[in-house]
Amino acid sequence: MSLAATAADRLIRAYQRRLSPRKGYACAHRVAHGGTGCSEAVRQIVTRRGVLRGARPTVARFVACYQAAGMLAQNGGVQGVCCCGPIPIPFRF
């Protein structure tokens, strides 16, 4: 793994261990479709492809998460914030 990929991997692991358990909501993509949350999916992408080659699949995953949050919102007025960054997307669990 490159230096950038190693650094990204460590940052994602720190997020998963320290911030994610305290944030109070889950990944909309994981809730809607099962499987891994966005942080683990992106971590796997970076591990396999590296930071630069993994940029496009990472963006695609966040778009899919955004769409999953929209789908969840239509199916019951859920509450929370999506994992796709600072974009407020309502959903609840």
Secondary structure as the mmCIF struct_conf table of DSSP 4:
data_model
#
loop_
_struct_conf.conf_type_id
_struct_conf.id
_struct_conf.beg_label_comp_id
_struct_conf.beg_label_asym_id
_struct_conf.beg_label_seq_id
_struct_conf.end_label_comp_id
_struct_conf.end_label_asym_id
_struct_conf.end_label_seq_id
HELX_RH_AL_P HELX_RH_AL_P1 LEU A 3 ALA A 14
HELX_RH_PI_P HELX_RH_PI_P1 TYR A 15 LEU A 19
HELX_RH_3T_P HELX_RH_3T_P1 SER A 20 ARG A 22
BEND BEND1 LYS A 23 GLY A 24
HELX_RH_AL_P HELX_RH_AL_P2 ALA A 28 HIS A 33
BEND BEND2 GLY A 35 GLY A 35
HELX_RH_AL_P HELX_RH_AL_P3 CYS A 38 ARG A 49
TURN_TY1_P TURN_TY1_P1 VAL A 51 GLY A 54
HELX_RH_AL_P HELX_RH_AL_P4 ALA A 55 GLN A 74
TURN_TY1_P TURN_TY1_P2 ASN A 75 GLY A 76
BEND BEND3 GLY A 80 GLY A 80
BEND BEND4 CYS A 83 PRO A 86
#
